[in-house]
Amino acid sequence: MTAATQRSAAGASRTTSIVNDAFVRGVFYQLLTAAILVGGLWYLVSNTIENLSQRGMAAGFDFLGYSAGFNIVFTLIPYREGDSYLRVFQVGIANTLLVAAIGIVLATAIGLVMGLARLSTNWLIRNLARWYVEVLRNTPLLLQIIAWYFGFFNLLPVPRQSIEWGGTFFLNNRGFYFPAPVPQDGFGWTGVALGLGIVAAVAIHRWARRRLEATGRSFPSVLVGTGLVVLLPTATFLLTGSPLAWDIPALRGFNFRGGLSVPPTFCALIVALSIYTSCFIAEIVRAGIQSVSHGQTEAARALGVKPARIMRFVILPQALRVIVPPLISQYLNLTKNSSLAIAIGFPDLVSVWMNTSLNQSGRAIPIVAMTMGFYCAVSLTVSLLMNLYNRRVQITER
Amino acid sequence: MKKSLTLLGAASVLFAMTGADAGAQQTLAQVKQRGALNCQVGLPTPGFYALSADGKWSGLDVDMCRAVAAAIFDDPDKVRYQSVTSAVRFTSLANGESDMLSRTTTWTAVRDSQLGLEFVGVNFYDGQGFLVPKASGIKSARELDGATVCVLTGTTTELNLADYFRANNMRLQAVTNENVNVLVETYLGGGCDAYTNDKSGLAARRSAFPTPDDHVILPETISKEPLGPVVRHGDQNWGDIVRWVLMGLIEAEELGVNSRNLDEMLKSDNPNIKRLLGVEGNIGQGMGLTNDFMVRVIRHLGNYGELYERHVGANTPVGIPREESLNALWTKGGLMYAMPFR
């Protein structure tokens, strides 16, 4: 657009040589940059391939189809020793994403509570939160992961002396064991009810907002919506005769079998990541809330708005605009920090792929490239999603 | 820290590969010019590459480094030791950081042919086994169904373990780490039912436990683990040097030449001894060394038998008896056999 305008301007008064034409120059420099970039990349790649073959080192992606042959202690998706390296890559990705997802949820929850506690009017709560943040965010994450693993999860009792809750949840130094739900015939109806509940809740919420805008009368849509989402499936579940069995872990041989379990390395990683990141999130939340001037709270109070509604309708919408952008960075940090799992041997992508697979197959370059590609793709995706959300909470400027 | 090592290793391959090729044929010249041998060992392990309190390396594999340095410089101390995790050992060798590695590394077809490496011989015949607490009452590896087993990642051990459990239709929970110290801590803390490694490695580790007698090595040997020094592919002359220093150590034992009787042996009439010690022939010069390179090695370090007894023999804390094992000389029923020195 700009270039075209300039061009027509230049075309109209062609008094200077083509060398001085802004459009021609622009195109020239763009092409030059592209050529240098492509050329440099081509040089690096061809040189690498040439040197690899000179040293008799195999290159290429053919190894992805080979059988990996090693055991992975924890996999979210099914995996057996005979599966291919490509499957190992997928296993690593699934494990990393699981850690990132759980870590983000926990870190956000703890961070929110701690951030609000930092602003508490209670001296004890305020200072406890402050010390929590200051101590935990000022020690290295790697140290915390190792400390949680060796200082806590590895020191738990052996399976025969597990810590147990009601004979269904077990914690020992081999991991955390909990019952696995096994849906029976008719469980589908509960799912349908849950779907209906969600749809109804959203519809009621929209209706309530329209009514509020039109008439100024409020309706407790959140309360009613939550009730619908919880009660509808629960009622259906009970009416269809509770069609859900539980596979409860039981001690057999060396360890518990049945149910679901996560290894101690997973627990240590999740705890360390969530706690560490929650400190930063707490500070972000505190800063966000403090960025809304106190005068607004006073004004709302003067109008007789209830404290809970002040938070929800006055402070939070404005605070979120300050909170969301740095929050995105923290989520990305947590995802990338999960690669520290390698220190304690949790099989995340870096551990099973960039360490074990690289070493077993010897294909350093394709493996490093694939790992970098994955982290880049995840970071960009998370960033994109959060930016979309950010655009929604931004103030609508009029 | 460990992760950054891996990343560093991997990244350095990426960048080293893009640089100019460092000249495949000149390792010996580079070592001489540098005035020291860059020799890669593993994270400290008793018997094979142990690190003393004052920072000195010693062990059977360390003596391989020292023997090569002695052959080149007539000084076994001209070695720069590089201790890296097993996960980055081949990368570190292939990209030229190390001149050779000597660190209980198993010779396999894929490693020899696809990683740009060259295995030059075997200085210890080993096999994989399991270490369990005596209190567990486990008597055989077949009883390990469903067990959690600690294993070093990126090793043949890790693959053998999975193979063994698959072949015997047993359930396996493998706790992996690239740092042997983390694994040992986990094992001692009860985080795994068994620790698996080459049996020599198990004996070595156990010797450093607070109470070694509370742990037993199960009788089964589930794999063949020929361990030996490795050099980079492409410099055959350098490979020859390391190979024939190793052969020379074994040959010397077979011929009865050791560090105590060396001066007498130099006057020996036995043509085999004359050739080994460079009194006759030009074996050393043919490799770019001096003809008396084995004299240097034996004077400073001794023969293979002396090295073995000094570091891992029955009278050491590691305590792996040599008689009737694969590591005995071929004349005594073992596999230690040097190709002819002629």
Interface residues (C-beta under 8 A of the other chain):
Chain A: L44 N47 T48 N51 L52 Q54 R55 G56 M57 A58 G69 F70 N71 I72 V73 E81 G82 L142 F150 N154 L155 V158 N173 R174 R252 G253 F254 N255 R257 P263 P264 T265 S339 L340 I342 A343 I344 G345 P347 V350 S351 M354 N355 T356 L358 N359 Q360 G362 A364 I365 I367 V368
Chain B: M1 K2 K3 T6 L7 A10 A11 V13 L14 M17 T18 D21 A24 S86 A87 V88 F90 T91 A94 V110 R111 S113 Q114 L115 G116 L144 D145 G146 A147 T148 T153 G154 T155 E158 L159 L161 A162 D163 F165 R166 L172 Q173 A174 V175 T176 N177 E178 N179 V182 L183 E185 T186 G189 G190 G191 D193 R232 H233 G234
